[in-house]
Structures are given as C-alpha cells and as structure tokens.
C-alpha cells in the first residue's frame, strides 16, 4: 500500500493494546510509552552483532550500529549477543568512542530493562519472530532484519503482536527507504510506461560451497549454544563456519532467496504495486556442483503468479563457468529488478535505475536526492522517526509489508521442498502458459550446462504449484496439507513463538 491508502489501513488495523508481562520474566510496560532518555533521546539495544570477515557480508548488527550513530538523538545503550567474543569486540568500539554501553548475552534481559525504548534485531532468521514478539510484549519498538520471519505462520504472529501491543515494527528491507526506488515506483504505478506486463527479480551472487564435515561439530567455546538455538531444534551444527553458514540450513535459514532475494522481491512488489500475496507459486532448483552439507538450493527459479503481472525470481550462486568469478546477467543486470511494460521496461540494480523505451533508449534515470551518508542510514532513521511520532503509517516497511515479502520466499521454498527430481521438459511444461517461466527454465538449463551439469543425469527438483488464499494466508487445493506443514514448526521449549491470532 502506498500513500494515504497505506496510512489509513495501518491506522484502522491497530488493535487496542494492554500492558503485558513477558512469560516468566515479570516485564510490564505501557504500550505507548514515550522515549524517556535525557534530552528525549531514543534509547536503543542492538540484538545480534554478527561476525566480521566471514564468507558473506555478515556483521549486520555492526553495520546498523554505524548507521544509527549518524541518526540524531539516538543512543545505543545496550548490546546483546550469544557469542561472548563478538560481544566484547563491539563493546571495545564503544569504549574507544568513550560511550558507555551495557552487555547482555540473553535478549530477555534486554526486554527486562526499563530504560530501553527500542531494539534492533539482527539475529539469525529463526529468532526474528520470537525476538520481535517478546519485545512487543515488553513495550519495546522493533526494527527487525529481513526476512521478517522464518516461516509464514511466524510472520502472521508478528503482525498481530504489533497490532495488539501497539508497537512500531519496521522490517529491514532498506530499499523501501531509497529515494530512487520511491521515484521509480511512482513512475511505474502512474502508468507512464504503459501497462505492467511482468517483472523479473535477478539474484546472481557468487557463492562457494560450505564443504563437508566429518559429522556434528562443536559450537565455538565463546557461544551459548542453547541461546543461539532458541526455538530451533536441539541439534549440533553441521558446518565448519559457525556464523553465517546457518543461512543454508532449513532449521535456521531460508536459502539465498530468503537472504538476498527478499530484498529484491520486496522492491519488485512495491514497484509494481502488488500489496498482497500471489494466488500461487512454483519453484525449480537444486544444490549443484557444491557437494557439501548445505540444504538450500544454490540455483533456483520461482514463478509468483500475480495477476495481471507475474514475477519470476532467478537465484544463482555459480559463475558463468567453473573457475570464473564473473556472474551471468539478464539485460546486463546481475542483481536487481526488471519490470516489463507495454511502452518499455525498468532496470533497477544496486547502483542505478532507469527506464527504457521499446527501442532500448534510456528515457529517464532515477537517482537519490540524499547524500550517501543520509541514504545509508535512511531506513533506521525512518524507524526512529516513527518511534517518535507513534504512527506506524510513517514506516517505510511496516511489519505487514515485510511479512508479505518474506512470504513470497516462503511460498517458493515450500514448493521446492515438496518437489521431486524432474527432467527439463517437465519443468518447462509446469507453467506452459507463462513465456517468462519458459525463458527462465531455458536460462537455468544453459547456465548449468556451462558449469558442466547435465540435467538429464543430475535432475533439478521441480515443486508443485502451491496455492494460497491471499486473505487468510492459508494454503488450499492440491498439496495444501503438505504445504501447511511447512508453514509452522514445533518450537523448542521454552523458546516458543506465542500464538497471537
């Protein structure tokens, strides 16, 4: 939803809230309490700090600290991480800045603290929902990293908790605060390029395999593994790199489509003006060439069947050919969004975005009108603005929007996880009325062939169509029972996501 429509909806959907005690912790807070720091500062805790120098970007909490320090009238008063080594590393930075900060290992102690107004949650995915809901119950506002939730059911509970406890909850898909993306959304949705026909999300990011272990591994000695697991099943890690590689296991992560893909899917949904979920989704993929312990696909395509303009999402972790560092592109785009319209198309990457006519002539470019420092911290700053105003409609990615974008990833992954090995012809024919799907399947096969993978000998996994009711967010039709089983998990006591709706 955009503009006045989104604001009115959010105001209408806010349920009345009551002071609520977090189970077993004795917390109670007024749900609309104002920031009480000196000079009206918003007092913030960072939960989840991240490793530096790992295989991915990582250290998201550290990045958010740097961004928040550029936002006026905000004080970071507490840090929380289950890894004592990482917690000490970040605390040393505050000492160098001559700024006092408290340290916590258990986020429940953060929620106990009466002098914390808001929390930033940058934990692994499997903690996002429970941390957000506990914070809401404790009267804290929440900025939670993407994807909003680890599964669809959790996302619904997060939205309900924000409404029930009248909390300000923002999801960290920061393109929503991009000035250039906002201009592009207005341009496309006002029909200046004609009717939107379809959209593509391209996520071609080089990845390495995580290797094979000799069996269950011991967590680092500096980690409280019980707290790290939280609601996830009690099982030892099956990875040599403890931090970051949890992305590639279903119990804790959502694969690349839920890691980088959700950023671009969220932007795409915004650009084409789709405010809900697609009626169905289908996915094709596999974990090719790595021969490692990872579970999630490193090559995946998904068709999200929006009407009238479907979205095709393509994820790749392999290069153009073995040994290369170069990635494939679609219309010279390796990561970004393509929106095809009657009168031309939009191309939006991480560094630039523009629209082109049908003759491939650039007719308009969108650039940020903020300076780089302002743009880098725009999303956290937007959250702080809404914390002060107490108006969730001021948020650029309120939790409902974040939940819906995460649900696109979950729908694709559910289809994939219900799939079976299939030959290329079966994959192409699964959505025979969609030329965009057929084109993606052809690119998929050509890309894998260039990496020495013969799909006739090493078949991809083709999932069934999974159909959802956009209003109830319940799966219906064929494969509904199997799909519902992947919408929610049995949480590990006492880290149980409470049922709010």
TADA-V191708 format. One record per pair of residues at least 4 apart in sequence whose C-alpha atoms are under 8 Angstrom apart, sorted by the first residue. I is the first residue (numbers start at 1). J is the second residue. D is the distance in Angstrom with one decimal. If there is no record, write none. Layout:
# TADA-V191708
i = (I,I)
j = (J,J)
d = (D,D)
This chain:
# TADA-V191708
i = (1,1,1,1,1,2,2,3,4,5,6,6,7,7,7,7,8,8,9,10,10,10,11,11,11,13,14,14,14,15,15,15,15,16,16,16,16,17,17,17,17,17,18,18,18,18,19,19,19,19,19,19,19,19,20,20,20,20,20,20,21,21,21,21,21,21,21,22,22,22,22,22,22,25,25,26,27,27,27,28,28,28,29,29,29,29,30,31,31,31,31,31,32,32,32,32,33,34,34,35,35,35,35,35,35,36,36,36,36,36,37,37,37,37,39,40,41,41,41,42,42,42,42,42,42,43,43,43,43,43,43,43,43,44,44,44,44,44,44,44,44,44,44,45,45,45,45,45,45,45,45,45,45,46,46,46,46,46,46,46,46,46,46,47,47,47,47,47,47,47,47,47,47,48,48,48,48,48,48,48,48,48,48,49,49,49,49,49,49,49,49,49,49,49,49,50,50,50,50,50,50,50,50,50,51,51,51,51,51,52,52,53,53,54,54,54,55,55,56,58,59,60,60,61,61,61,61,62,62,63,64,64,65,65,66,67,67,67,67,68,68,68,68,69,69,70,70,71,71,71,76,77,77,77,77,78,78,78,78,78,79,79,79,79,79,79,79,80,80,80,80,80,80,80,81,81,81,81,81,81,82,82,82,82,82,82,82,82,83,83,83,83,83,84,84,84,84,85,85,86,87,87,88,89,90,91,91,91,92,93,94,94,94,94,95,95,104,104,106,106,107,107,108,108,109,110,111,111,111,111,111,112,116,117,117,117,118,118,118,118,119,119,119,119,119,120,120,120,120,121,121,121,121,121,121,121,122,122,122,123,123,123,124,124,124,124,124,125,125,125,125,125,125,125,125,126,126,126,126,126,126,126,127,127,127,127,128,128,128,128,128,128,129,129,129,129,129,129,129,129,129,130,130,130,130,130,131,132,132,132,132,133,133,133,133,133,133,133,134,135,135,135,135,136,136,136,136,136,136,136,136,137,137,139,139,140,141,141,141,141,142,142,142,142,143,143,143,143,143,143,144,144,144,144,144,145,145,145,146,146,146,146,146,146,146,146,147,147,147,147,147,147,147,147,147,148,148,148,148,148,148,148,149,149,149,149,150,150,150,150,150,151,151,151,151,151,151,152,152,152,152,152,152,152,153,153,153,154,154,154,155,155,155,156,156,156,157,157,157,157,157,158,158,159,159,159,159,160,160,160,161,161,161,161,162,162,162,162,162,163,167,168,168,168,168,168,168,168,169,169,169,169,170,170,170,170,170,170,170,171,171,171,171,172,172,172,173,173,173,173,173,174,174,174,174,175,175,175,176,176,176,176,176,176,177,177,177,177,177,177,177,178,178,178,178,179,179,179,179,179,179,180,180,180,180,180,180,181,181,181,181,181,182,183,183,184,184,184,184,184,185,185,185,185,185,186,186,187,187,187,188,188,188,188,188,188,189,189,189,191,191,193,193,193,193,193,194,194,194,194,195,195,195,196,196,196,196,196,196,197,197,197,197,197,197,197,198,198,198,198,198,198,198,199,199,199,199,199,199,199,199,199,199,200,200,200,200,200,200,200,200,201,201,201,201,201,201,201,201,201,201,201,201,202,202,202,202,202,202,202,202,202,202,202,203,203,203,203,203,203,203,203,203,203,203,204,204,204,204,204,204,204,204,204,204,205,205,205,205,205,205,205,206,206,206,206,206,206,207,207,208,208,208,209,209,209,209,210,210,210,210,210,210,210,210,211,211,211,211,211,211,212,212,212,212,213,213,213,213,213,215,216,216,216,216,217,217,217,217,217,218,218,219,219,219,219,219,220,223,224,225,226,229,229,230,230,231,231,231,231,231,231,231,232,232,232,232,233,233,233,234,237,238,239,239,239,241,242,245,246,246,247,247,247,247,247,247,248,248,248,248,248,248,248,248,249,249,249,249,249,249,250,250,250,250,253,254,254,254,254,254,254,255,255,255,255,256,256,256,256,256,256,257,257,257,257,258,258,258,258,259,260,261,261,261,261,262,262,262,262,262,263,264,264,264,265,265,265,265,266,266,266,266,267,267,268,268,268,269,269,269,269,270,270,272,274,275,276,276,277,277,277,277,277,278,278,278,278,278,278,278,279,279,279,279,279,279,279,280,280,280,280,280,280,280,280,281,281,281,281,281,281,281,281,281,281,282,282,282,282,282,282,282,282,282,282,282,283,283,283,283,283,283,283,283,283,283,283,283,284,284,284,284,284,284,284,284,284,285,285,285,285,285,285,285,285,285,286,286,286,286,286,286,286,287,287,287,287,287,287,288,288,288,288,289,298,298,298,298,299,299,299,299,299,300,300,300,301,301,301,301,301,301,301,302,302,302,302,303,303,303,303,303,303,304,304,304,304,304,304,305,305,305,306,306,312,312,312,314,318,318,318,319,319,319,319,319,319,319,320,320,320,320,320,320,320,320,321,321,322,322,322,327,328,329,329,330,333,333,334,335,335,336,336,336,336,337,337,337,337,338,338,338,338,339,339,339,340,340,340,341,341,343,343,344,344,344,344,344,344,345,345,345,345,346,346,346,346,347,347,347,347,348,348,348,349,352,352,352,353,353,353,354,354,354,354,354,355,355,355,355,356,356,356,356,356,357,357,357,368,370,370,371,372,373,374,375,377,378,379,379,380,381,382,382,382,382,383,383,384,385,385,386,386,386,386,386,386,387,391,392,393,397,397,398,399,400,401,402,403,404,405,406,407,408,409,410,411,411,412,413,414,414,414,414,415,415,415,415,415,415,415,416,416,416,416,417,418,418,418,418,419,419,419,419,420,420,420,420,421,421,421,421,422,422,422,422,422,422,423,423,423,423,423,424,424,424,424,424,424,424,425,426,427,427,427,428,428,428,428,429,431,431,432,432,434,435,436,437,438,439,440,441,442,443,444,445,445,446,447,448,448,448,448,449,449,449,453,454,454,455,455,464,465,465,466,466,466,466,466,466,466,467,467,467,467,467,468,468,468,468,469,469,469,469,470,474,475,475,475,475,476,479,480,481,482,483,484,485,491,491,491,492)
j = (5,6,273,274,275,6,7,7,8,9,10,393,11,392,393,394,12,393,13,14,392,393,391,392,393,163,163,164,166,163,164,165,166,163,164,165,166,31,163,164,165,166,30,31,164,165,28,29,30,31,137,138,139,165,27,28,29,137,138,139,25,26,27,28,29,137,138,26,27,28,134,137,138,108,112,112,111,112,138,137,138,139,33,114,138,139,139,139,140,165,166,167,139,166,167,390,139,117,388,40,41,42,43,117,388,40,41,42,115,117,41,42,43,115,73,73,73,74,75,73,74,75,117,118,384,74,75,76,77,115,116,117,118,74,75,76,77,78,116,117,118,119,120,76,77,78,79,80,110,116,118,119,120,61,65,76,78,79,80,119,120,121,122,61,79,80,81,107,119,120,121,122,123,60,61,79,80,81,82,121,122,123,124,59,60,61,62,79,80,81,86,87,90,122,123,58,59,60,61,62,86,122,123,243,58,59,86,243,244,58,59,57,58,58,243,244,244,245,244,244,63,64,122,65,120,121,122,66,90,67,68,380,69,76,70,71,376,377,380,74,377,380,381,74,75,373,377,377,380,381,101,100,101,102,116,101,102,103,104,110,87,90,91,101,102,103,104,87,103,104,105,106,107,110,86,87,104,105,106,107,87,105,106,223,224,225,227,228,87,105,222,223,224,88,105,222,223,89,222,90,91,103,92,93,94,95,101,103,96,97,98,99,100,101,99,100,109,110,110,227,111,131,112,134,113,116,116,134,135,138,140,138,140,139,140,141,140,141,142,143,135,140,141,142,143,142,143,144,145,128,131,132,142,143,144,145,128,144,145,127,128,145,128,246,247,252,253,146,147,148,149,150,252,253,254,149,150,231,232,251,252,253,131,150,230,231,132,144,145,148,149,150,133,148,149,150,154,155,157,158,497,134,495,496,497,498,135,136,142,144,158,137,157,158,161,162,497,498,138,139,140,141,142,140,141,142,161,162,165,166,167,161,165,165,167,167,167,168,169,387,167,168,169,170,169,170,171,172,380,383,148,169,170,171,172,171,172,173,171,172,173,259,262,263,402,406,171,172,258,259,262,402,403,405,406,155,171,172,399,402,403,406,154,155,403,406,154,155,252,253,254,155,407,410,486,487,488,156,403,406,407,410,487,488,157,487,488,158,488,497,159,403,407,160,403,501,161,498,499,500,501,162,399,163,399,400,403,164,500,501,165,166,167,500,166,167,168,169,399,167,392,383,386,387,390,391,392,398,383,392,398,399,383,395,396,397,398,399,402,397,398,399,402,379,397,402,262,263,266,397,402,178,263,378,379,181,263,267,181,182,267,379,396,397,181,182,375,378,379,382,396,182,368,375,378,183,367,368,369,370,375,184,353,366,367,368,369,185,267,271,353,366,186,187,366,188,271,353,354,366,189,270,271,272,273,190,271,191,192,193,192,193,194,196,271,272,271,272,273,195,196,341,342,343,344,345,341,342,343,344,341,342,343,272,309,339,340,341,342,308,309,310,339,340,341,342,308,309,310,311,339,340,341,268,272,309,310,311,312,337,338,339,340,268,311,312,313,314,337,338,339,261,264,265,268,311,312,313,314,335,336,337,338,264,313,314,315,330,333,334,335,336,337,338,257,260,261,264,313,314,315,316,334,335,336,314,315,316,317,318,327,328,329,334,335,315,316,317,318,327,334,335,316,317,318,319,325,327,317,318,290,317,318,290,291,292,294,239,240,241,245,290,292,293,294,239,240,290,291,292,293,239,291,292,293,217,238,239,240,293,238,236,237,238,239,236,237,238,239,240,236,237,223,225,236,237,242,242,228,228,229,230,233,234,492,495,491,492,493,494,495,496,497,251,252,491,492,251,491,492,492,242,293,245,246,293,245,246,249,252,253,252,253,254,255,256,259,252,253,254,255,256,294,295,296,253,254,255,294,295,296,254,255,295,296,258,258,259,296,409,410,413,259,296,297,298,260,261,296,297,298,315,261,262,315,409,262,406,409,410,263,264,265,313,315,409,266,405,406,408,409,267,268,336,337,269,313,405,408,270,402,405,406,271,337,272,337,339,273,274,275,405,274,275,339,306,401,404,470,306,404,407,408,470,304,305,306,307,408,468,470,304,305,306,467,468,469,470,304,305,306,411,465,466,467,468,302,303,304,305,411,412,415,465,466,467,302,303,304,411,412,415,416,463,464,465,466,300,301,302,303,412,413,415,416,462,463,464,465,300,301,302,416,427,460,461,462,463,297,298,299,300,301,416,460,461,462,296,297,298,299,300,460,461,294,295,296,297,298,299,297,298,299,453,453,315,316,317,318,314,315,316,317,318,314,315,316,312,313,314,315,440,441,444,312,313,314,412,310,311,312,313,412,437,310,311,312,313,408,412,309,310,311,310,311,436,437,440,440,322,327,451,323,324,325,326,327,328,451,324,325,326,327,328,447,450,451,450,451,450,451,452,334,334,333,334,334,347,349,349,349,350,347,348,349,350,346,347,348,349,345,346,347,348,345,346,347,344,345,346,345,346,357,358,355,356,357,358,359,360,355,356,357,358,353,354,355,356,353,354,355,356,352,353,354,353,365,366,367,365,366,367,362,363,364,365,366,362,363,364,365,360,361,362,363,364,361,362,363,375,374,375,375,376,377,378,379,381,382,383,396,384,385,386,394,395,396,387,395,388,389,394,390,391,392,393,394,395,391,395,398,398,401,402,402,403,404,405,406,407,408,409,410,411,412,413,414,415,466,416,417,418,466,483,486,419,462,463,464,465,466,483,461,462,463,464,463,463,464,482,483,461,462,463,464,460,461,462,463,459,460,461,462,426,427,459,460,461,462,427,455,456,459,460,428,441,445,455,456,459,460,429,430,431,441,462,432,437,438,441,438,437,438,437,438,438,439,440,441,442,443,444,445,446,447,448,449,455,450,451,452,453,454,455,453,454,455,458,458,459,459,460,479,478,479,475,476,477,478,479,480,483,475,476,477,478,480,473,474,475,476,473,474,475,476,474,484,480,481,483,484,480,483,484,485,486,487,488,489,495,496,497,496)
d = (6.2,4.4,7.4,7.9,5.5,4.9,7.6,6.4,6.0,6.1,6.2,6.8,6.3,7.9,4.5,7.4,6.1,7.7,6.1,6.3,6.8,5.8,8.0,7.6,7.0,7.0,4.7,7.2,6.6,5.0,5.1,7.7,6.9,7.4,6.0,7.1,6.8,6.4,7.5,4.9,4.3,5.5,7.3,6.5,7.7,6.3,5.7,5.4,5.3,5.9,7.6,7.9,7.4,7.6,7.2,5.3,6.8,5.5,6.6,7.8,7.2,5.6,4.5,4.7,7.8,6.5,6.5,6.3,5.4,7.4,6.5,6.0,6.2,7.5,7.1,7.7,7.4,5.7,5.9,7.9,5.9,7.3,7.6,7.9,5.8,5.0,6.2,5.0,7.9,5.8,6.0,6.9,7.5,6.9,7.5,7.5,7.6,8.0,7.5,6.2,6.6,5.4,7.2,5.9,7.5,6.0,7.1,7.4,7.3,7.8,4.9,6.4,6.4,7.5,7.8,7.2,4.7,5.1,6.3,6.5,4.9,6.2,6.2,7.4,7.5,6.1,5.0,5.9,6.1,7.1,5.2,5.2,6.5,7.2,6.0,4.7,5.8,6.8,5.8,6.0,5.0,5.5,7.4,5.8,5.9,4.5,5.6,7.4,7.3,6.7,6.5,4.8,6.3,6.6,7.5,7.4,6.4,5.0,6.1,5.9,4.9,6.5,7.5,7.2,6.2,4.6,6.1,6.9,6.9,5.9,4.9,5.9,6.7,7.9,5.7,7.9,6.0,5.0,7.8,6.3,4.7,4.6,8.0,5.6,6.3,4.0,5.4,8.0,7.5,6.3,7.0,7.2,7.7,6.7,7.5,5.8,3.6,6.0,6.0,6.9,7.1,7.9,7.8,7.5,5.9,4.9,6.9,6.5,7.7,6.4,5.5,7.8,7.6,6.6,7.6,7.1,7.2,8.0,6.8,6.5,6.5,6.2,6.2,6.2,7.9,7.8,5.4,6.5,7.5,6.3,6.0,7.8,6.2,7.8,7.1,7.1,6.8,4.9,7.3,7.2,6.7,6.6,7.4,7.3,7.8,7.8,6.9,7.2,7.9,5.9,7.0,7.0,4.8,6.2,7.5,5.1,4.5,5.9,7.4,7.7,7.1,8.0,7.6,6.9,6.2,5.1,6.1,6.8,5.9,4.5,5.3,6.9,6.3,7.6,7.2,5.6,6.6,5.1,7.3,7.9,7.7,4.8,6.8,5.6,5.4,7.6,6.4,6.1,6.2,7.4,5.3,4.2,6.5,6.1,7.4,5.2,6.3,6.3,5.9,6.4,6.2,7.1,6.2,6.9,6.9,6.4,7.0,7.5,6.3,6.3,6.1,5.2,6.6,6.9,5.8,6.9,6.9,7.0,7.3,7.0,6.5,7.7,6.3,7.9,6.6,7.6,7.8,7.5,6.0,5.9,7.5,7.4,7.3,7.8,5.4,6.6,4.9,4.5,5.7,7.8,7.5,6.7,6.3,5.1,6.3,5.9,4.7,5.8,7.8,6.9,7.2,7.5,7.3,6.2,4.6,6.1,7.9,6.5,5.4,6.2,6.7,7.8,7.1,7.6,7.9,6.8,7.2,7.7,6.8,7.9,6.5,5.5,6.1,5.7,7.7,7.2,5.2,7.1,6.7,7.3,4.9,6.7,6.0,7.8,6.8,7.1,6.1,6.7,7.5,6.6,5.6,7.1,6.1,7.3,5.4,7.3,5.8,6.8,7.6,6.0,7.0,6.0,7.5,7.3,5.2,7.8,6.1,6.2,6.4,7.0,6.7,6.2,7.7,6.0,5.9,7.7,7.7,7.8,6.2,6.4,5.1,7.0,7.0,5.3,6.4,7.4,6.5,6.4,6.1,7.9,6.0,7.6,6.4,7.2,7.2,7.0,5.4,5.0,6.0,7.0,7.6,6.3,4.7,6.4,5.7,4.7,5.9,6.8,7.8,7.1,6.7,7.4,6.3,5.0,5.9,5.6,4.5,7.4,6.1,5.3,6.1,7.5,7.3,7.8,7.6,7.7,7.8,7.9,6.1,7.0,6.5,7.2,7.7,7.9,5.3,6.5,6.1,8.0,7.3,5.6,5.4,6.0,5.8,5.1,6.8,6.8,6.8,7.6,7.5,7.0,7.0,6.5,7.3,6.3,7.8,5.6,6.3,6.5,7.7,7.8,5.7,6.7,5.3,7.0,6.5,5.6,5.5,6.3,7.1,7.3,6.4,5.2,7.9,6.2,7.2,7.6,6.0,7.6,6.3,5.4,6.4,6.2,7.3,6.4,6.0,5.7,7.6,6.0,5.9,6.3,5.9,7.9,7.9,6.2,5.5,4.9,6.8,6.5,7.8,6.8,7.9,7.9,6.9,6.2,7.0,7.5,5.6,7.9,8.0,7.5,5.9,5.5,6.4,6.6,7.7,5.6,4.7,5.4,7.8,5.7,6.3,5.7,5.4,7.4,7.5,8.0,7.8,5.6,7.2,7.1,7.4,7.0,7.8,7.9,5.4,6.8,7.2,6.4,7.2,7.4,6.9,7.5,5.6,6.2,7.9,7.6,7.9,5.9,5.3,7.6,6.0,6.2,7.1,6.9,7.6,6.4,7.4,5.0,6.6,7.4,7.9,6.3,7.4,5.0,5.0,4.8,7.7,6.1,7.7,7.6,7.9,7.5,6.3,6.2,6.6,6.1,6.9,8.0,7.9,6.6,5.9,6.7,4.4,7.0,7.7,6.1,7.8,6.9,6.0,7.8,6.1,6.3,8.0,7.8,6.8,6.9,7.2,6.5,6.5,6.2,8.0,6.1,6.7,5.0,6.2,7.5,5.8,5.0,5.3,7.9,5.4,5.4,7.7,7.2,6.3,7.1,6.1,4.3,6.6,7.0,5.0,7.7,7.7,5.6,5.2,6.8,7.8,4.3,5.1,6.1,6.1,5.5,7.2,7.3,8.0,6.9,6.3,4.7,6.4,7.2,5.5,4.3,5.9,8.0,5.5,4.9,5.8,7.7,5.8,5.0,6.4,7.8,6.2,6.4,7.2,7.2,6.2,4.5,6.2,7.7,6.0,4.7,6.5,7.8,6.1,5.2,6.5,7.5,7.3,6.2,5.0,5.3,6.2,8.0,8.0,7.1,6.2,7.9,7.7,6.0,4.7,6.4,6.4,4.6,6.7,7.6,5.6,4.6,6.1,8.0,6.4,6.9,7.6,5.3,5.7,7.8,6.2,5.2,7.6,7.1,7.5,7.4,7.4,4.6,5.7,6.2,7.3,6.9,4.8,6.5,7.4,7.6,8.0,4.8,7.3,6.1,7.7,7.1,7.6,7.7,7.3,7.8,5.9,6.8,6.7,7.7,7.7,7.6,7.2,4.6,6.3,7.4,7.6,4.8,5.3,7.7,6.6,6.4,6.7,7.2,6.5,5.5,5.8,5.1,7.8,6.2,5.4,5.9,6.8,7.1,6.8,7.0,6.7,6.7,7.6,6.9,6.8,7.5,7.5,6.2,6.0,6.3,7.2,7.0,7.0,5.4,4.8,4.7,7.1,7.7,4.7,6.0,7.7,6.1,6.8,6.3,6.1,7.1,7.2,6.0,7.4,7.4,6.9,7.0,8.0,7.0,6.1,7.2,7.9,5.9,5.9,6.6,4.1,6.1,5.6,7.6,7.4,8.0,5.9,6.8,5.1,7.7,5.3,5.8,5.1,5.5,7.2,7.3,6.1,5.2,6.1,6.1,7.7,6.8,6.9,7.7,4.8,6.7,7.3,7.8,7.7,7.7,6.2,5.1,6.7,7.7,5.8,6.1,7.8,7.7,7.1,7.1,4.0,6.1,6.6,6.0,5.2,7.0,5.5,7.7,7.7,7.2,6.0,7.9,7.4,7.6,5.8,6.5,6.2,8.0,6.6,6.4,5.9,6.1,6.5,6.0,7.7,6.5,7.6,6.3,7.6,5.1,7.9,6.1,7.7,6.3,6.2,7.9,6.1,5.2,7.2,7.6,6.3,7.4,7.7,8.0,7.8,6.6,6.6,7.6,6.5,7.6,7.1,5.4,6.0,5.3,4.6,7.6,7.9,7.6,6.9,8.0,6.1,6.5,5.7,5.5,6.5,6.4,6.3,5.5,7.8,8.0,6.4,5.3,4.1,5.9,6.9,5.5,4.7,5.9,6.2,6.1,7.1,5.6,5.5,6.7,5.6,5.4,7.0,7.9,6.1,5.6,7.5,6.0,6.0,4.7,6.5,7.0,5.6,4.3,6.5,5.5,7.2,5.6,5.3,6.2,5.4,7.5,7.9,5.6,5.4,6.5,6.2,7.2,6.7,5.6,4.5,6.2,6.0,7.6,5.4,4.1,6.3,7.0,5.4,5.3,6.7,7.7,4.6,6.3,5.7,6.6,5.4,5.9,8.0,7.4,6.7,4.4,4.9,6.4,7.8,6.7,7.2,7.7,7.7,7.2,5.9,5.3,7.5,7.8,5.5,4.5,6.2,7.6,5.9,5.0,6.6,7.1,5.5,4.4,6.2,7.2,7.7,7.8,5.7,5.2,6.7,5.8,7.1,6.0,4.6,6.5,7.8,6.7,5.8,5.1,6.3,7.9,7.4,7.8,7.8,4.9,6.7,4.4,6.8,7.0,6.8,7.7,7.4,7.9,7.4,7.7,7.8,5.9,6.0,5.6,4.7,6.8,7.8,6.6,7.9,6.0,5.2,5.4,6.9,6.8,7.2,5.5,4.9,7.9,5.6,7.9,6.7,6.3,4.9,4.5,6.6,7.8,6.8,8.0,5.9,7.2,7.4,5.4,4.2,6.6,7.7,6.0,5.1,6.5,7.0,5.5,4.8,6.5,5.5,5.0,6.8,6.3,4.4,6.5,5.4,8.0,6.0,6.0,7.2,5.5,4.1,4.5,7.8,7.7,5.6,5.4,6.5,7.4,7.3,5.8,4.3,6.3,5.5,5.6,6.2,8.0,6.0,4.0,6.5,6.0,7.9,7.2,7.1,6.0,5.6,7.4,6.9,7.6,5.6,4.1,5.7,5.9,5.9,5.4,6.5,5.3,5.2,4.3,5.4,7.2,5.5,6.6,6.6,7.7,5.9,5.7,6.2,6.1,6.5,5.7,8.0,6.0,6.0,6.5,7.6,6.3,6.2,6.4,7.6,6.3,7.0,6.2,6.2,6.3,6.3,7.6,5.6,5.6,6.1,7.9,5.5,6.1,7.4,7.9,6.8,7.5,5.8,6.1,6.4,5.9,6.3,6.4,6.2,6.1,6.7,7.2,6.4,6.0,6.4,6.1,5.9,6.3,7.2,6.3,6.0,6.2,7.8,6.2,6.5,6.3,7.9,4.5,5.6,6.6,6.1,7.6,6.7,6.4,4.6,7.7,6.9,5.6,6.9,7.5,7.6,5.6,4.9,3.6,6.2,7.9,4.9,5.6,6.5,5.4,5.5,4.4,6.2,6.2,6.8,5.7,5.9,6.0,5.9,6.6,6.8,6.2,5.9,7.2,6.3,7.8,7.7,6.9,7.5,7.8,7.9,6.1,6.1,7.8,7.2,6.3,6.4,7.2,5.4,6.1,7.9,6.6,7.5,7.8,7.1,6.5,6.1,6.2,6.1,6.3,6.3,6.0,6.3,6.2,5.9,6.3,6.1,7.2,6.2,6.6,6.5,5.2,7.2,7.8,4.9,5.8,7.8,6.9,5.9,7.8,4.6,6.5,7.5,8.0,7.9,7.1,7.8,7.9,7.3,6.5,7.0,7.1,5.6,5.7,6.5,7.7,7.4,6.0,5.5,4.2,5.6,5.2,5.5,6.2,6.8,7.7,7.4,5.0,7.7,6.6,6.2,4.9,6.0,6.0,6.4,6.9,6.7,7.3,7.6,6.5,5.1,7.1,6.3)
